[in-house]
């Protein structure tokens, strides 16, 4: 494994770990010693090569697909990142509750968790959209079209959804 590739892989590992709010010692504790802090740290620095088997096990431990850990497989390289999914909360307030009730409650929950009460817009993740699609019993692309028609999502959201489904 080239040292540059190992460093990029390590950066991905570190990003996933920190997104989950774990320190290196936190990984060791959560894994009950299966993943030693010194080993994970050396993977993250690119000082130690990780086997495919160990990478798959680490991805499983973090609860992410292996491809999320591989350099060059997610936006950030030459590929243009997908547009963000931004809900227009002011427009959402004008959508009848019988249509938008689940979305309004979901958005309020995210705002509460983040302590984000600006009331104008709210960024959501692809996973949030997939969850909402389950709640609405629709595919993410169909739900996206519905939210665009309500004026709650910008039409650029189509690109984010088509990127996620490819």
C-alpha positions, 0 to 999 in steps of 0.5 A: 500500500502506498504511503499516500494511500495509507494516509488517505485511508487513515484520514477516512478512518479518523473522520468516521471515528470522530464523527461518532464522537469516539477517542482512540481510547473510546474505540478500545473501550467500546470494543472491549479491547478488540481494537487497541487504541495504539493499533487504530491510531497507527492505521489512522496515521498511515504508519501501519498497513491494514488488511482487507479483513481487518478493514472490513471488521473495523467498518463493521465495528463503526457501522459503515460500509467498507467503501466509506473508508476507502480513499477516492470512493466518496465525493471529495476527489475530482468528483463534485460533491452532491448538493446539500439537502436543505429544508426551507422551514418557513415554507414547511410551516405553510404546508398543511399539517396532514401532509407535512406533519411527520416532516415537521416533527422530524425537523423539530427533533433534529433542531432540538438535538442540534440546538438549532432554532434559527427557524429558516432552514435546516440541513438534513443528511441522506440518512434523514431523507431515507428515514423520512421516505420510510415514514412516508412509505415512498422511495427517497426520489419520490419523496424528494419530488414531493418536497420540491413540489411543496417548495420545501426542498430546492430542485438541486436536491434531485442531484443529491438523491440521484447521486445517493441512489447510484 
